[in-house]
């Protein structure tokens, strides 16, 4: 017999990037008494990964739980960035409702639409929370209209259109049902969760059923499966059948060795859990996202959300440059292969494939940020390798026509830069579909339909052209016919002519040819890219050249040579800069751009052959 567990609520917090999800979870944890009064707690406590803390974004979805008026509220904090959409899609299977967070100034953004669409498809209840109402330029009334329009555009049901609206400032820890209410604390949000989010339903006496929505990994206990108990009761030492949703023939018996529930920021050991509980299970080595744990004579797999396919790919290869192996701890193809396949344990949106050579692996993901976070993590762990330029994954339709991934780009820029941006994106096969009239602060919103490859390497130029004032957001729209070729980069590279250490004298004459990426006293090798050329073709330079000594004194000989400071590229900037015939050499200490073919003659032969073909 089905029952409702009124002592539990399962809710996910979804929003566009930087609309305040993790800060809101902080306040819910604080005000539910998870921390002591005098406990020192860092901000955005749920962003536990170093890269998440540095960049101020959430990359991995995380579980926590708080208690309010005798009810346990399981909360899932999800990423807001489009590249980590796979994380959002699957965790929604664990919850019965969502809190949609919308910035009171920015309003409904592309990722707001993406995550809300996924929630509505699963028929989840929605609580809309207008956050950051304390911003001076906040416009909550207009934002509510935008959200209602979005709900209607996405064909929300009557019940979903009747969603409750709240106003909040996650930073100051207050929520209100009406703007005229006196701000006190987060109690109105807690009350709304208990009132509107349905309690989980199921039959505690039926056969056990549980869907694995997330995989955690721990070096000591191995893989940890996280999911919600749909029916029955799960307990330690219980024997269950592990079923794979994608391949029904894959099934075998497993035993539960450890069972945890979430409480605050901790995982707490429990002996059993019943309907509606979100639990973590360890002791099953081959558990995967989308698997079902079930008991009974004829168990069935629970249907699982299909995760969106990758749209972009890069080659990860063993570093074979003259400076290889000097800074990294893990440098062989075996190390590289093991690490990439281990990433598949926890990242459902990633694909890793072997290639014709054992030295190179094709890695596909949801976007440049998705892959650059993987590269940064590996680099910090001591890996040394080289990567190629990100390239989009093409498809063909039934008639054999070439299709490519398309995106909608939403650009917010001051009106004075709009002409420049329209021209830049048009050159990259972008089509302007919408342009709003200038807002009170002088910004206009431009909407483009553009191939995904048109956005590769674009962000750096975009920020330069708008003097850092532009905001670019994108959302994946699907595949469309191929739009034709266009050049990724208009300027060539400055290439080191010989191996050695850079010298001020050599750099001084080289800086007239373009922008340098290296300063004096740095190791370089023949074929390494040391700067960006001012012209469209590549130029080879001798940056290790020293001044010849003569016995003749000249009047200006003793004047100091003045060097322009080099442009130091970040990982994202380097990935944007490299061209198809270049690689990025990644080590724990350095990022070096190089030509695939280091030898000048080989490069010229390859260029000649490509012209002939």
C-alpha positions in Angstrom: 0.0 0.0 0.0 1.4 3.4 -1.0 2.0 6.0 1.7 3.2 9.6 1.8 6.2 10.2 4.0 5.3 13.6 5.5 8.5 13.8 7.5 10.7 14.1 4.3 10.9 16.6 1.4 13.3 16.3 -1.6 14.1 19.5 -3.4 16.7 20.7 -5.9 17.8 24.3 -6.3 18.1 25.2 -10.0 19.1 28.5 -11.7 21.3 30.3 -14.2 25.0 30.6 -13.4 25.7 33.1 -10.6 22.1 33.7 -9.5 22.9 32.7 -5.9 22.1 28.9 -5.5 25.1 28.0 -3.3 24.7 31.2 -1.2 21.1 30.3 -0.6 22.0 26.7 0.5 24.5 28.3 2.9 21.8 30.3 4.6 19.4 27.3 4.8 22.2 25.4 6.5 22.9 28.2 8.9 19.3 28.9 9.9 18.4 25.3 10.4 21.0 24.9 13.1 23.6 22.8 11.2 26.4 25.0 12.4 27.2 26.1 16.0 26.7 29.7 16.9 30.4 30.3 17.1 31.5 28.0 14.4 33.8 29.5 11.7 32.3 28.5 8.3 33.6 29.6 4.9 31.3 31.2 2.4 29.7 28.9 -0.3 30.5 25.9 1.9 28.9 23.5 -0.7 31.6 24.5 -3.3 34.1 22.1 -1.9 36.3 21.7 -5.0 39.3 24.2 -5.3 38.4 25.2 -8.9 34.7 25.8 -7.8 35.9 28.2 -5.0 38.4 30.0 -7.3 36.0 30.5 -10.2 32.9 31.1 -8.1 30.9 28.5 -10.0 29.3 25.1 -9.0 30.6 22.2 -11.2 29.3 19.1 -9.4 25.8 18.7 -7.9 25.9 18.0 -4.1 23.5 16.7 -1.5 22.8 18.1 1.9 20.0 17.9 4.3 18.4 20.2 6.9 15.7 19.8 9.6 12.8 22.2 10.0 9.8 21.7 12.3 10.4 17.9 12.5 10.7 17.5 8.7 14.0 16.5 7.0 14.5 18.5 3.8 17.0 16.9 1.4 18.5 19.6 -0.8 20.5 19.2 -4.0 22.7 22.1 -5.1 23.1 22.0 -8.9 25.5 23.7 -11.3 24.1 26.7 -13.3 26.6 26.6 -16.2 25.3 25.1 -19.5 28.5 22.9 -19.8 27.5 21.0 -16.7 23.8 20.5 -17.7 24.3 16.7 -17.5 24.6 17.1 -13.7 21.3 18.9 -13.5 19.4 16.5 -15.8 20.0 13.4 -13.7 19.7 14.8 -10.2 16.1 15.9 -10.9 15.1 12.2 -10.8 15.9 12.3 -7.1 13.6 15.1 -6.1 9.8 15.9 -6.0 10.1 19.6 -6.6 12.5 22.4 -7.4 13.3 25.9 -6.2 13.8 28.1 -9.3 16.1 30.9 -8.4 16.0 34.0 -10.6 18.2 37.2 -10.2 16.0 40.2 -9.5 18.0 42.3 -12.0 19.1 39.9 -14.8 15.8 38.0 -14.9 15.2 34.8 -16.8 18.4 33.8 -18.6 19.2 31.0 -21.1 20.1 28.4 -18.4 17.0 29.3 -16.4 15.0 28.1 -19.4 17.1 24.9 -19.9 16.8 23.8 -16.2 13.1 24.8 -15.9 12.3 22.9 -19.1 13.9 19.7 -17.7 11.9 20.1 -14.4 8.6 20.6 -16.2 9.2 17.6 -18.4 9.5 15.5 -15.2 6.3 17.1 -13.9 8.0 18.5 -10.8 6.4 21.2 -8.6 8.2 24.6 -8.9 8.7 27.3 -6.2 10.0 30.5 -7.9 12.3 32.6 -5.7 13.3 36.1 -6.9 16.8 36.5 -5.4 19.1 39.5 -4.9 16.1 41.9 -4.2 18.6 44.1 -2.3 20.4 45.0 -5.5 20.0 48.7 -6.2 18.8 48.0 -9.8 16.5 45.1 -8.9 13.2 44.9 -10.8 11.3 42.1 -9.2 7.8 42.9 -10.7 9.2 42.7 -14.3 11.2 39.5 -13.5 8.0 37.8 -12.3 6.3 38.6 -15.6 9.3 37.2 -17.5 9.2 33.9 -15.4 5.4 33.6 -16.1 6.0 34.1 -19.8 8.7 31.5 -19.7 6.4 29.0 -17.9 3.7 29.6 -20.6 6.3 29.2 -23.4 7.3 25.8 -21.9 3.7 24.6 -21.8 3.6 24.4 -18.0 0.5 22.8 -16.5 -2.2 24.7 -14.6 -0.7 23.5 -11.3 2.8 24.6 -12.4 1.6 28.1 -13.6 0.1 28.5 -10.1 3.6 28.3 -8.6 4.2 30.3 -5.4 6.6 33.3 -5.8 8.9 34.4 -3.0 11.4 37.3 -2.7 14.8 36.7 -1.1 18.2 38.0 -0.5 20.4 34.9 0.0 23.3 37.1 1.0 21.6 38.7 4.0 19.6 35.5 4.7 16.0 36.7 4.4 12.9 35.5 2.4 9.5 37.1 2.1 6.1 36.1 0.6 5.4 39.8 -0.3 7.7 42.7 -0.9 5.8 44.7 1.8 6.6 42.1 4.5 9.3 42.9 7.1 12.4 40.9 6.2 13.4 38.6 9.1 14.8 35.2 8.1 14.4 32.2 5.8 11.3 30.8 7.6 8.9 31.8 4.7 11.0 29.7 2.3 11.1 26.7 4.7 7.3 27.0 5.2 6.7 27.2 1.4 8.8 24.0 0.8 6.8 22.1 3.4 3.5 23.4 2.0 4.0 23.1 -1.8 6.7 20.4 -2.4 4.8 17.0 -2.3 6.0 14.4 0.2 7.6 11.4 -1.4 5.2 8.5 -2.1 5.9 4.7 -2.2 5.1 1.3 -0.7 7.5 0.5 2.1 6.3 -3.2 2.1 6.9 -3.7 -1.7 10.1 -5.0 -3.3 13.0 -2.6 -3.0 13.6 -0.2 -5.9 16.2 2.5 -6.1 17.6 4.5 -9.1 21.3 5.6 -9.0 21.3 9.3 -10.1 24.8 10.3 -9.0 28.2 8.6 -8.5 30.7 9.8 -5.9 34.2 8.4 -5.8 36.4 7.9 -2.7 39.9 6.4 -2.8 39.2 4.4 0.3 35.8 2.9 -0.4 35.7 3.2 -4.2 32.5 4.1 -6.0 29.6 5.5 -4.0 26.1 5.4 -5.6 23.6 8.1 -4.6 19.9 7.9 -5.3 16.3 7.9 -3.9 14.6 4.9 -2.5 11.4 4.6 -4.7 9.8 1.6 -3.1 10.4 -0.9 -0.3 13.2 -0.7 2.3 17.0 -0.9 1.7 19.3 -2.2 4.4 22.9 -3.1 5.1 23.9 -6.7 4.1 20.8 -7.0 1.9 21.2 -8.9 -1.4 19.8 -7.0 -4.4 19.9 -7.2 -8.2 21.8 -4.5 -10.1 20.1 -3.7 -13.4 21.3 -1.5 -16.2 18.6 0.6 -17.9 20.5 0.9 -21.2 21.3 -2.8 -21.4 18.6 -5.0 -19.8 20.8 -8.2 -20.2 23.3 -6.7 -17.7 22.1 -7.9 -14.3 23.8 -9.5 -11.3 23.5 -10.0 -7.6 25.2 -7.5 -5.3 25.4 -7.0 -1.5 25.0 -3.6 0.3 28.0 -3.3 2.6 27.5 0.4 3.8 24.5 2.7 3.8 24.6 6.4 4.4 22.0 9.2 4.7 22.9 12.9 4.4 22.6 15.2 7.4 24.0 18.7 7.1 27.4 18.4 5.5 28.0 14.9 6.7 27.2 11.4 5.5 25.8 9.5 8.5 25.9 5.6 8.7 22.4 4.0 8.9 21.4 0.4 8.9 18.3 0.8 6.7 16.3 3.4 4.8 12.8 3.5 3.4 10.7 5.2 0.7 11.7 8.8 -0.1 15.1 8.7 1.6 18.1 9.9 -0.4 20.9 7.5 0.4 24.5 6.8 -0.6 25.7 3.2 -1.0 29.3 1.9 -1.1 30.7 -1.6 -1.7 29.5 -2.1 -5.3 32.5 -1.7 -7.6 30.7 -1.7 -11.0 27.7 0.6 -10.1 26.9 3.3 -12.7 24.6 6.3 -13.2 21.3 5.1 -14.4 21.5 1.7 -12.7 18.6 0.3 -10.7 19.0 -1.7 -7.4 16.0 -3.9 -6.9 14.8 -7.0 -5.1 12.2 -9.7 -6.0 11.9 -12.5 -8.5 11.5 -10.4 -11.6 13.0 -6.9 -11.0 12.5 -4.2 -13.6 14.9 -1.3 -14.4 13.5 2.2 -13.6 13.5 4.5 -16.7 16.4 7.0 -16.6 16.7 10.5 -18.1 18.7 10.4 -21.4 21.7 12.6 -20.9 22.4 15.1 -23.7 25.2 14.0 -26.0 28.6 15.8 -26.1 29.1 18.5 -28.8 32.8 19.2 -28.6 36.0 17.1 -28.7 39.7 17.4 -28.1 42.7 15.1 -28.4 44.6 14.4 -25.2 48.1 13.1 -26.0 51.4 12.2 -24.4 53.7 15.3 -24.3 56.6 14.7 -26.7 58.1 18.2 -26.7 61.9 18.8 -26.0 60.9 19.9 -22.5 58.7 16.9 -21.7 58.9 15.1 -18.4 60.7 17.9 -16.5 57.7 19.1 -14.4 55.1 16.4 -14.3 54.7 13.4 -12.1 52.5 11.3 -14.4 53.7 11.5 -18.0 53.2 8.1 -19.8 50.2 7.1 -22.0 49.2 4.5 -19.3 48.9 7.2 -16.7 46.9 9.4 -19.0 44.6 6.6 -20.1 43.9 5.5 -16.5 43.1 9.1 -15.4 40.8 9.8 -18.3 38.8 6.6 -17.9 38.6 7.2 -14.1 36.9 10.5 -14.8 34.1 8.6 -16.5 33.2 7.2 -13.0 31.7 10.5 -11.9 31.2 12.5 -15.1 28.2 11.2 -17.1 28.5 13.8 -19.9 32.1 12.9 -20.8 33.2 10.4 -23.5 36.7 9.0 -23.8 37.7 7.0 -26.9 41.0 5.2 -27.9 42.5 6.3 -31.2 44.7 4.6 -33.8 47.7 5.3 -31.7 48.2 4.4 -28.0 49.7 7.9 -27.4 46.4 9.8 -28.0 42.8 9.7 -26.7 39.7 11.5 -28.0 37.8 13.2 -25.2 34.3 14.7 -25.9 32.4 17.0 -23.6 29.6 19.5 -23.4 31.7 22.6 -24.0 35.1 24.4 -23.6 34.6 25.0 -19.9 33.6 21.4 -19.3 36.9 20.2 -20.8 39.1 23.0 -19.4 38.0 22.1 -15.8 39.1 18.5 -16.5 42.5 19.7 -17.8 43.0 22.0 -14.8 42.1 19.2 -12.4 44.6 16.8 -14.1 47.3 19.5 -14.1 46.9 20.1 -10.4 47.2 16.3 -9.8 50.6 16.3 -11.4 49.8 15.1 -14.9 51.7 16.3 -18.0 50.2 16.0 -21.5 49.3 18.0 -24.6 45.9 18.9 -26.0 44.6 19.9 -29.5 42.2 22.6 -30.4 38.6 21.9 -29.4 36.6 20.9 -32.4 32.8 20.4 -32.7 31.3 16.9 -33.4 29.5 16.8 -36.7 26.7 14.4 -37.6 25.0 13.3 -40.9 21.3 13.0 -41.5 19.5 10.2 -43.4 20.3 11.9 -46.8 24.0 12.1 -46.0 23.9 15.9 -45.3 26.5 17.3 -42.8 24.9 18.6 -39.6 26.6 20.7 -36.9 25.6 21.8 -33.4 23.9 25.2 -33.1 23.6 27.5 -30.2 21.6 30.6 -29.3 24.0 33.3 -28.0 22.5 36.0 -25.8 24.8 39.1 -25.8 24.3 42.0 -23.4 26.5 44.9 -24.4 26.5 48.7 -24.1 24.8 50.1 -27.3 28.1 51.7 -28.5 29.6 48.2 -29.0 26.6 46.5 -30.6 27.7 47.2 -34.2 31.2 45.6 -33.5 29.7 42.5 -32.0 27.2 42.0 -34.8 30.0 42.2 -37.3 32.2 39.8 -35.3 29.5 37.2 -35.0 28.3 37.6 -38.6 31.9 36.7 -39.7 31.5 33.5 -37.7 28.3 32.6 -39.4 26.0 34.0 -36.7 22.5 35.3 -37.6 21.0 38.1 -35.6 17.5 36.9 -34.6 16.5 39.5 -32.0 17.6 42.9 -30.7 16.0 44.7 -27.8 15.8 48.4 -27.4 18.4 50.0 -25.0 17.7 49.5 -21.3 17.9 52.3 -18.7 21.6 51.6 -18.2 22.3 51.8 -22.0 22.7 48.1 -22.7 21.1 46.2 -25.5 20.4 42.4 -25.7 21.3 40.7 -29.0 20.2 37.2 -29.8 22.1 35.1 -32.4 21.7 31.7 -33.9 25.3 30.6 -34.4 27.3 27.3 -35.0 29.0 26.1 -31.8 32.4 26.3 -33.6 31.7 30.0 -34.1 32.0 30.5 -30.4 35.3 28.6 -30.0 38.0 31.2 -29.3 35.5 34.0 -29.3 35.2 35.0 -25.6 38.7 36.6 -25.4 38.0 38.9 -28.5 34.5 39.6 -27.2 35.8 40.9 -23.8 38.5 43.0 -25.5 36.1 44.5 -28.0 33.5 45.4 -25.3 36.3 46.6 -22.9 35.2 44.0 -20.4 31.6 45.3 -20.2 29.9 42.6 -22.3 28.1 39.5 -21.0 27.8 36.4 -23.2 25.5 33.5 -22.4 24.7 30.5 -24.7 22.3 27.6 -24.8 22.5 24.6 -27.0 19.7 24.4 -29.5 20.3 21.2 -31.5 21.8 20.2 -34.9 21.3 22.1 -38.1 22.8 21.9 -41.7 26.5 22.9 -42.0 26.9 26.6 -42.4 30.2 26.7 -44.4 33.9 27.3 -43.5 35.3 30.4 -41.8 38.8 31.2 -40.3 39.1 30.7 -36.6 41.9 33.2 -36.3 43.0 36.2 -38.3 46.5 36.5 -36.9 49.4 34.1 -37.2 51.9 33.0 -34.5 55.4 34.1 -33.6 57.5 30.9 -33.5 60.8 30.3 -31.8 63.5 29.5 -34.4 65.9 27.5 -32.1 66.1 26.0 -28.6 67.6 27.9 -25.7 66.8 30.6 -23.1 65.1 33.8 -24.1 67.3 36.9 -24.0 66.3 40.5 -23.7 68.1 41.5 -26.9 66.3 38.8 -28.9 62.9 39.7 -27.4 63.4 43.4 -28.0 63.6 43.0 -31.8 60.8 40.3 -31.7 58.3 42.5 -29.9 58.0 44.8 -32.9 56.5 41.8 -34.8 53.5 41.2 -32.5 52.5 40.4 -28.9 54.9 38.2 -26.9 53.8 35.4 -24.5 57.3 34.9 -22.9 59.7 37.1 -21.0 63.5 37.0 -20.6 65.1 33.9 -19.1 62.5 31.4 -20.2 63.2 28.0 -21.8 62.0 27.7 -25.4 62.5 25.2 -28.2 62.3 25.3 -32.0 58.6 25.2 -33.1 57.3 26.7 -29.8 54.8 29.6 -30.2 56.3 32.6 -28.3 53.7 35.2 -29.3 50.9 36.4 -31.6 51.9 37.9 -34.9 50.6 41.2 -36.1 50.1 39.7 -39.6 48.0 36.8 -40.8 51.0 34.5 -41.5 53.3 32.8 -39.0 56.7 34.4 -38.4 59.8 32.6 -37.2 62.1 34.5 -34.8 65.3 34.0 -32.9 64.3 35.1 -29.3 67.6 33.6 -27.9 69.8 35.9 -30.0 72.5 37.7 -28.1 74.2 40.9 -29.2 77.6 40.5 -30.9 80.4 42.1 -29.1 82.6 44.6 -31.0 85.5 46.8 -30.0 83.6 49.9 -31.3 81.6 52.1 -28.9 78.5 53.8 -30.2 76.7 56.6 -28.4 73.5 54.7 -27.6 75.1 51.3 -26.8 74.6 51.6 -23.1 70.9 52.5 -23.2 68.8 49.9 -21.5 66.4 47.9 -23.8 62.8 48.4 -22.7 60.6 45.3 -23.1 56.8 45.4 -23.1 55.5 43.0 -20.4 54.5 39.6 -22.0 50.9 38.6 -22.2 50.4 35.7 -19.8 47.7 33.4 -21.1 45.3 31.5 -18.8 44.3 28.0 -19.6 41.0 29.1 -21.3 42.8 31.9 -23.2 45.5 29.4 -24.5 42.8 26.9 -25.6 41.0 29.8 -27.4 44.2 30.9 -29.1 45.6 27.7 -30.5 44.9 26.9 -34.1 44.3 23.6 -35.9 48.0 23.0 -36.5 49.0 23.8 -32.9 49.0 22.0 -29.5 48.8 23.2 -25.9 51.5 21.6 -23.7 50.1 21.3 -20.2 52.3 20.7 -17.2 51.7 21.3 -13.4 53.8 24.5 -13.7 53.6 25.7 -17.3 51.3 26.2 -20.3 53.2 26.3 -23.6 51.7 26.6 -27.1 53.6 24.7 -29.8 53.2 23.7 -33.5 52.2 20.1 -34.0 55.2 19.7 -36.4 58.2 21.3 -34.6 60.6 21.1 -37.6 60.3 24.1 -40.1 60.8 22.0 -43.2 58.2 19.5 -42.2 55.7 22.3 -41.6 56.4 23.8 -45.0 56.0 20.4 -46.7 52.7 19.8 -44.8 51.4 23.3 -45.9 52.4 22.6 -49.5 50.6 19.2 -49.5 47.4 20.8 -48.1 47.5 23.4 -50.8 47.9 20.7 -53.5 45.0 18.7 -52.2 
